[in-house]
Amino acid sequence: MKTAGIHHISAVVGHPQENIDFYAGVLGLRMIKKTVNFDDPGTYHLYFGDEAGTPGTIMTFFPWENARQGRIGTGQVGVTSFVVPVGALPFWMERLEKHHVPFEKQERFGEESLLFEDPHGLKVEIVARELGKKNEWTHDTITKDEAIKGFGGATLYSSQPEKTAHLLEHVLGMERVGEEGSIIRFRTPSDLGNMVDIDTSVTTRGLMGAGTVHHIAWRAEDDENQLDWKSHVEQNGYGVTPVQDRNYFNAIYFREHGEILFEIATDPPGFLIDEPFEQLGDNLKLPPQYEPHRQQIEDILIPVKVPR
């Protein structure tokens, strides 16, 4: 079996308005869904992506206004990588400077990238590549020729790098394409969310909190394919949860030997099941079990505004 790559990445952050202002306002992603944490309905679950929330573009957040600051380290995704069209990096350097976001230029496997932090300490990277369709969602001065297309990939910080590497290659079916310094790189067949690195130099244990990634999700074609993945991962010695209904996809979870929480999520049904394309992200959408408590939930949630 071979994973198509990253479906989504979910992180813990601070104040929801600061989160929206950065990812929708500065980075220009579309907020495609405003809903709640199914396990804590008094907290938002915010989804950002391309114009339709295509798998491979979806960044999601659990924002807590007074969240304890986390520590990025082993057992986590260390860096979330976004990809933009070739030639767009000078635009992004100028835009980050304009919004007073410090960044540093890096080079890895012959690619230049910009590394910076979001307002809550999450490590984010922008890299330019040919692969991946252009994002039709434009914002402010960001055109299709500069807009973030989706994920370039992610850098994993594992407490047992070789065991995580074995999982990526021999269980998830990624191709091991090379090593450079402390980085081992893997590739999937997809155009987006396709480059996954393991940084073997990180040894400090991560602590969950604001500014850290909660989990990374890999793609399953549909429900049947997800059950095949469940059986396949279990046969390789990992404990996998039952299927969880997340409204916009079904999910299964397992923690790999390097302590990173992995999810396998279905591509369908997607984000158009409860609001039309033109109105994605405009209104608070609740799963059926919480709809009777809408007023109570809305009274608890912090009012937020999406920059248009």
C-alpha positions as CSV (number, residue, x, y, z in Angstrom):
1,M,0.0,0.0,0.0
2,K,1.2,3.5,-0.8
3,T,-0.2,6.7,0.8
4,A,-1.0,9.5,-1.5
5,G,0.5,11.9,1.1
6,I,-0.7,14.4,3.6
7,H,-4.5,15.0,4.0
8,H,-4.3,17.6,6.7
9,I,-2.3,18.8,9.7
10,S,-3.9,20.0,12.9
11,A,-2.3,22.2,15.5
12,V,-3.0,23.9,18.8
13,V,-2.8,27.7,18.9
14,G,-3.9,30.7,21.0
15,H,-6.5,33.3,20.4
16,P,-8.7,32.4,17.4
17,Q,-8.8,35.9,15.9
18,E,-5.0,36.0,15.9
19,N,-5.0,32.6,14.2
20,I,-7.4,33.8,11.5
21,D,-5.7,37.1,10.9
22,F,-2.4,35.2,10.2
23,Y,-3.5,32.3,8.1
24,A,-6.3,34.1,6.2
25,G,-5.0,37.6,6.4
26,V,-1.2,37.3,6.0
27,L,-0.8,33.9,4.3
28,G,-4.0,34.3,2.2
29,L,-5.5,30.9,2.8
30,R,-9.2,30.5,2.6
31,M,-11.0,29.7,5.8
32,I,-13.1,26.8,4.5
33,K,-14.8,25.7,7.7
34,K,-15.7,27.2,11.1
35,T,-16.9,24.5,13.4
36,V,-16.1,23.2,16.9
37,N,-13.8,20.6,18.4
38,F,-16.0,17.5,18.5
39,D,-14.5,16.5,21.9
40,D,-14.7,20.1,23.3
41,P,-17.6,22.0,21.7
42,G,-16.8,25.2,23.5
43,T,-13.7,25.5,21.4
44,Y,-13.4,26.3,17.7
45,H,-12.0,23.9,15.1
46,L,-10.9,26.1,12.2
47,Y,-10.0,24.8,8.8
48,F,-8.0,26.6,6.1
49,G,-6.9,25.6,2.6
50,D,-7.2,26.3,-1.0
51,E,-10.5,27.5,-2.6
52,A,-12.3,24.2,-1.8
53,G,-10.3,22.6,1.0
54,T,-8.8,20.0,-1.2
55,P,-7.0,17.2,0.6
56,G,-3.3,18.1,0.7
57,T,-4.1,21.8,1.4
58,I,-6.0,21.6,4.7
59,M,-4.5,23.2,7.8
60,T,-6.7,23.0,10.9
61,F,-6.5,24.6,14.3
62,F,-7.8,24.1,17.8
63,P,-7.5,27.7,19.2
64,W,-7.6,28.2,23.0
65,E,-7.3,31.9,24.1
66,N,-5.4,31.1,27.3
67,A,-3.6,28.0,26.1
68,R,-0.4,27.0,27.8
69,Q,2.6,27.5,25.5
70,G,3.9,24.2,24.2
71,R,7.4,23.1,23.3
72,I,8.2,21.8,19.8
73,G,10.2,18.6,20.0
74,T,10.2,14.8,19.5
75,G,6.8,13.2,19.1
76,Q,5.6,16.0,16.9
77,V,5.6,17.5,13.4
78,G,8.3,20.1,13.9
79,V,7.8,22.2,10.7
80,T,4.8,22.5,8.5
81,S,5.8,23.3,4.9
82,F,3.6,25.2,2.4
83,V,4.3,25.2,-1.3
84,V,3.9,28.2,-3.7
85,P,4.5,28.6,-7.5
86,V,8.1,28.8,-8.8
87,G,9.3,32.4,-8.7
88,A,7.0,33.4,-5.8
89,L,9.6,33.4,-3.0
90,P,10.7,37.1,-3.5
91,F,7.0,38.1,-3.2
92,W,6.7,36.2,0.1
93,M,9.9,37.7,1.5
94,E,8.5,41.1,0.8
95,R,5.1,40.2,2.2
96,L,6.5,38.7,5.5
97,E,8.6,41.8,6.0
98,K,5.6,44.0,5.4
99,H,3.7,42.2,8.1
100,H,6.7,42.2,10.5
101,V,7.1,38.4,10.4
102,P,10.8,37.6,10.9
103,F,12.1,34.8,8.6
104,E,15.3,33.0,7.7
105,K,16.3,31.6,4.3
106,Q,17.3,28.0,4.3
107,E,18.4,25.5,1.6
108,R,17.7,21.8,1.7
109,F,18.0,19.2,-1.1
110,G,18.8,22.1,-3.5
111,E,15.6,24.0,-2.6
112,E,15.5,27.4,-1.0
113,S,12.8,28.0,1.6
114,L,11.6,30.6,4.1
115,L,11.3,29.5,7.7
116,F,9.2,31.6,10.2
117,E,6.8,31.3,13.1
118,D,3.1,32.1,13.3
119,P,1.9,34.3,16.2
120,H,1.7,31.4,18.6
121,G,5.1,29.8,17.8
122,L,4.2,27.2,15.3
123,K,7.1,26.6,12.8
124,V,6.1,27.3,9.2
125,E,8.0,27.0,6.0
126,I,7.3,28.2,2.4
127,V,9.0,26.5,-0.5
128,A,8.5,27.0,-4.3
129,R,7.9,24.0,-6.6
130,E,6.4,23.3,-10.0
131,L,4.1,20.5,-8.8
132,G,0.5,21.2,-7.7
133,K,-2.3,23.2,-9.3
134,K,-2.5,26.9,-8.5
135,N,-4.8,28.0,-5.8
136,E,-7.8,29.9,-7.2
137,W,-8.4,31.7,-3.9
138,T,-6.8,35.2,-4.0
139,H,-6.6,37.7,-1.2
140,D,-5.2,41.2,-0.8
141,T,-2.2,41.5,-3.2
142,I,-1.8,37.7,-3.5
143,T,-2.6,36.4,-7.0
144,K,-2.7,32.9,-8.3
145,D,1.0,33.2,-9.2
146,E,1.9,33.7,-5.6
147,A,-0.8,32.0,-3.6
148,I,-0.1,29.0,-1.4
149,K,-1.0,25.9,-3.3
150,G,-1.2,23.6,-0.3
151,F,1.3,21.6,1.7
152,G,4.8,21.1,0.5
153,G,5.2,18.5,3.2
154,A,6.3,18.3,6.8
155,T,9.4,17.8,8.9
156,L,8.9,15.1,11.6
157,Y,10.7,15.2,15.0
158,S,10.8,11.5,16.1
159,S,12.0,10.1,19.4
160,Q,13.0,7.0,17.3
161,P,13.9,8.3,13.9
162,E,14.8,4.9,12.3
163,K,11.6,3.3,13.4
164,T,9.6,6.2,12.1
165,A,11.6,6.0,8.8
166,H,10.8,2.3,8.6
167,L,7.1,3.1,9.0
168,L,7.1,5.7,6.3
169,E,8.9,3.5,3.8
170,H,7.6,0.0,4.6
171,V,4.1,0.6,6.0
172,L,2.9,3.8,4.4
173,G,4.8,3.0,1.2
174,M,6.7,6.3,0.7
175,E,9.9,6.4,-1.4
176,R,13.1,7.1,0.6
177,V,14.8,9.6,-1.8
178,G,17.9,10.8,0.1
179,E,19.7,12.1,3.1
180,E,21.3,15.5,3.7
181,G,22.9,16.2,7.0
182,S,20.5,15.2,9.7
183,I,17.5,15.1,7.3
184,I,16.1,11.9,5.8
185,R,13.6,12.7,2.9
186,F,10.7,10.6,1.7
187,R,8.3,11.2,-1.2
188,T,4.8,10.2,-2.1
189,P,3.2,10.1,-5.6
190,S,1.0,13.2,-5.0
191,D,1.6,16.7,-6.3
192,L,0.9,18.2,-2.9
193,G,1.8,17.1,0.7
194,N,4.3,14.8,-0.9
195,M,7.7,15.6,0.7
196,V,8.1,14.3,4.2
197,D,11.4,14.8,6.1
198,I,12.6,13.3,9.4
199,D,15.1,15.5,11.3
200,T,17.2,13.0,13.3
201,S,19.1,15.8,15.2
202,V,16.2,16.8,17.4
203,T,16.3,15.1,20.8
204,T,14.3,17.4,23.1
205,R,10.9,15.9,24.0
206,G,7.9,18.0,22.8
207,L,5.2,19.2,25.1
208,M,1.7,19.7,23.7
209,G,0.4,23.3,23.9
210,A,0.0,26.4,21.9
211,G,2.4,26.5,18.9
212,T,2.6,22.8,18.4
213,V,1.1,20.3,16.0
214,H,-1.4,17.9,17.5
215,H,-1.4,15.3,14.6
216,I,-0.7,14.8,10.9
217,A,-3.2,13.0,8.7
218,W,-2.5,10.8,5.6
219,R,-5.0,10.3,2.8
220,A,-7.3,7.4,2.2
221,E,-9.3,7.3,-1.1
222,D,-12.6,6.4,0.6
223,D,-14.1,4.4,3.5
224,E,-13.2,1.1,2.0
225,N,-9.6,2.1,1.4
226,Q,-9.4,3.4,5.0
227,L,-10.5,0.0,6.3
228,D,-7.8,-1.6,4.2
229,W,-5.3,0.9,5.8
230,K,-6.6,0.1,9.3
231,S,-6.0,-3.6,8.7
232,H,-2.6,-3.0,7.1
233,V,-1.3,-0.8,9.9
234,E,-2.6,-3.2,12.6
235,Q,-0.9,-6.1,10.9
236,N,2.3,-4.2,11.2
237,G,2.0,-4.0,14.9
238,Y,0.3,-0.7,15.6
239,G,-2.9,-0.2,17.6
240,V,-5.5,1.7,15.6
241,T,-8.6,3.4,16.8
242,P,-12.1,2.6,15.5
243,V,-13.3,4.8,12.7
244,Q,-14.3,8.3,13.9
245,D,-16.9,10.4,12.0
246,R,-15.5,13.9,11.6
247,N,-18.4,15.1,9.4
248,Y,-16.1,16.2,6.5
249,F,-14.0,12.9,6.5
250,N,-13.8,9.7,8.5
251,A,-10.7,9.3,10.6
252,I,-8.6,6.5,12.3
253,Y,-5.6,7.3,14.6
254,F,-2.5,5.5,15.8
255,R,0.7,6.6,17.6
256,E,3.8,5.5,15.8
257,H,7.0,4.3,17.6
258,G,8.5,7.8,17.5
259,E,5.5,9.1,19.5
260,I,3.9,11.2,16.7
261,L,0.2,10.9,16.4
262,F,-0.8,9.8,12.9
263,E,-4.3,9.9,11.4
264,I,-5.6,8.3,8.2
265,A,-8.5,10.4,6.8
266,T,-10.8,9.8,3.9
267,D,-10.8,12.3,1.0
268,P,-14.7,12.3,0.8
269,P,-17.2,13.7,1.6
270,G,-15.4,17.1,1.8
271,F,-16.5,20.5,2.9
272,L,-19.4,21.1,0.6
273,I,-21.8,18.8,2.4
274,D,-23.2,21.5,4.7
275,E,-22.7,24.9,2.9
276,P,-22.2,26.0,-0.8
277,F,-18.8,26.7,-2.3
278,E,-19.5,30.5,-2.2
279,Q,-20.2,30.5,1.5
280,L,-17.5,28.2,2.8
281,G,-16.3,29.3,6.2
282,D,-18.9,32.0,6.6
283,N,-21.1,30.4,9.2
284,L,-20.6,28.3,12.3
285,K,-21.3,24.7,11.3
286,L,-22.1,22.2,14.0
287,P,-22.3,18.4,13.9
288,P,-25.9,17.1,14.4
289,Q,-25.3,16.1,18.0
290,Y,-24.5,19.7,18.9
291,E,-27.1,21.5,16.9
292,P,-29.7,21.5,19.7
293,H,-27.1,23.3,21.8
294,R,-26.2,25.9,19.2
295,Q,-27.2,29.0,21.3
296,Q,-25.3,27.8,24.3
297,I,-22.2,27.0,22.2
298,E,-22.3,30.4,20.4
299,D,-22.5,32.2,23.7
300,I,-19.3,30.5,24.8
301,L,-17.3,30.9,21.6
302,I,-15.2,34.1,21.1
303,P,-16.7,36.2,18.2
304,V,-14.3,36.2,15.2
305,K,-14.1,37.9,11.8
306,V,-12.5,36.6,8.7
307,P,-10.6,39.2,6.5
308,R,-12.0,39.4,3.0
